[in-house]
Amino acid sequence: MPTEPLNLIKLCVGAEKVEDLLNWQAHVRETRTARGEPAEHRHVTRMWPKREAELLDGGSLYWVFKGQVLARQQIVRLDEVIGEDGIRRCGIVLADEVIKTEAVPRRPFQGWRYLKSTDAPQDLAADREGETALPPELATALAALGVR
């Protein structure tokens, strides 16, 4: 019986909307390309996921913007990154494509958390990708009523 991929969820600190993430990642890719480095996006985090195999079996990193999950990127691989301080960290290498999702409220938390596929928001249909996210208060109220 095939298992569902496991995902991560993380706050997108410093970004208010998905377009901010897209712009920042484009800038990082341009900078790395200019330096002759791989242009892939790698998010470095302090902790190494213990459930690595499940994440690499089709999992994604879901991004939370101002209290709402709004997008995801597929996890390509996990790289070991040794910081200038000599401490081992996890570089989560992400696919270039940022996929917008249904807006789902999420309370603040530190670091990242595992997110089961059954609890993850659905991808937005192609004809809905231009929609603006609901204000967090309204999205929370609708979620409480069972309406997404």
RADA-V879382 format. One record per helix or strand of 3 or more residues. SS is the DSSP state (h for helix, s for strand). FROM is the first residue (numbers start at 1). LEN is the number of residues. Records with the same first field share a line. If there is no record, write none. Layout:
# RADA-V879382
SS = FROM-LEN + FROM-LEN
This chain:
# RADA-V879382
s = 6-6 + 41-5 + 60-6 + 68-15 + 88-7 + 99-7 + 112-5
h = 18-17 + 52-4 + 117-3 + 126-3 + 136-9
